[in-house]
Amino acid sequence: MTREIKRVYEFGKFCFDAQKLALTHDGETVQLPPKSLETLKVLLEQKGETVSREFFFERIWAESFVEDANLTVAVSTLRKTLAAFDKNSTFIQTVSGRGYRFVGDAAEKIEKIEIAEQPPQSQQQPQPIVIERHALEQLTVERQMAQRPVSRILIAVALLGLITATAFAVWLGRRDQSSAVSESDARSANEAFQKGDALLRGKRESCLSIPYFREAAARNENFARAFSGLAAALAMCGDKGTEAEESIRKSLALDANSAEANATDGFIKMFRRWDWSGAETALRRSVALDPNSAQAHHWLATCLSIRGNITEAEGEMQRAIEIEPNSANLYADLGQMYYFHHQYFNAINECRKALEIDPNFVLTPKYLRDIYLMKEDEKSAVEWHIKFMTLSGTLPDDIAAEREVFEREGYKGWTRRTVETHLAEYNLKKATDADYSMDFSLVEHYAALGDKENALLWLRAAVDCTDCVRSLWLPYVAVDPRYNFLRDDARFQAVLQKMNLAN
């Protein structure tokens, strides 16, 4: 027997296994990039002490040359993820000019685990060879064929029938066995699905919902809604692989008449394929299958609004709200649709209804910021942007620094500084991360600055990018009034044509 030391840190409802680099919250796995997990390990090992940037680079990136922004990105991702699970606690503090420090209460536990030693390969006992009965019968028949050549054809036919029947019986038995789901697994699958659905539809936390949907699908492979939820979460989170498409195909194969699966199929057609006609067809089918599906009406409204059918889109969203009158998400999105239609008073009114239902729904202040910018009320726009940053997990010290820039240089001055930062981060991610995303915020910021050339440059780059994750906000340029100053330019129309949104 050998002994291995297991070091575990507990803080709040988080538990971090330093050996496995595995983080959980209340028993559920927390998804983080490897470098962010290594950053957390260093912070916990030095808890209470300020860790210099140099120390991080020595411990995490010792074998490679990297820029300071690598650490910034790792820490930022870690902070936002921790804040998503625990918004009321601060665990990581920036020590200006020095580094970072873990400031939460963390209990360290050390366990000694005994592991049985495996004998060398040469000392392991050989496993007996077992020939199943049907295989033995096959060998006997083969010997008979060799001894009686006149009957080979008839024997071959009989042998083929025996093998086919045996294989079918084995497959059928496995199929029956695999399709059976225990009561415990079915219950666990439903519990995991409910958690994922609450994050996805209730809070629009698509990336955080993915592990729950995966667990639900793994525990019950016949759970159509689990595969549909997983497909929607992956599509919203920006996964650029094929899992979203495969999951929705699996869901529809299990239940072709599921309103939820058809709605998700429509969502994927919208934002993954830019197939607007196909999306509208799938979403109208979803509404027909279940007229009381708020999700189907919501996504149909989204599809219609992006295609410029604002009046019908508002009607579909109103129907969704009638079905789910306590959804902050639906009221906020209705406000956004009024914003697209230049009805700013109605837009603000609907967003305030969303705030009354859930003052912490993260997209509402983002929409209000955009509305007030179009109304040229910079002061209100700044306040709502600060609120958006707060709900997004930005630390108080960083927010205070941003506010100083706003007060000193105004919204455009802040935007110019932000562009510089985003350009640096984007170039770093593109050079070091195979899963980098095209930074659509650069398009938004250049539009806010009225910089036509750069706005068009980055917009075209975002549309043409095939090896990166495309932003879900990209198709909204077709109706967002921020881009009105670009609409007469042939290059902008070419972008819409690429997304199948040109008139």
ABEGO torsion letter per residue (X at the ends): XBBBBBBBBBBEABBBBAAAGBBBBGGBBBBBBAAAAAAAAAAAAABGBBBBAAAAAAAAAAABBBBAAAAAAAAAAAAAAAAAABAABBABBBBBGAEBBBABBBBBBBBBBBBBBBBBAAABBBBBBBBBAAAAAAAAAAAAAAABAAAAAAAAAAAAAAAAAAAAAAAAAAAAAAABBBAAAAAAAAAAAAAAAAAAAAAGBAAAAAAAAAAAAAABAABAAAAAAAAAAAAAAGBABAAAAAAAAAAAAABAABAAAAAAAAAAAAAAAGBAAAAAAAAAAAAAABAABAAAAAAAAAAAAAAGBAAAAAAAAAAAAAABAABAAAAAAAAAAAAAAGBAAAAAAAAAAAAAABAABAAAAAAAAAAAAAAGBAAAAAAAAAAAAAAAGBBAAAAAAAAAAAAAAEAAAAAAAAAAAAAAAAAAAAAABAABBBBAAAAAAAAAAGBAAAAAAAAAAAAABAABBBBAAAAAAAABAAAAAAAABAAAAAAAAAAGABX
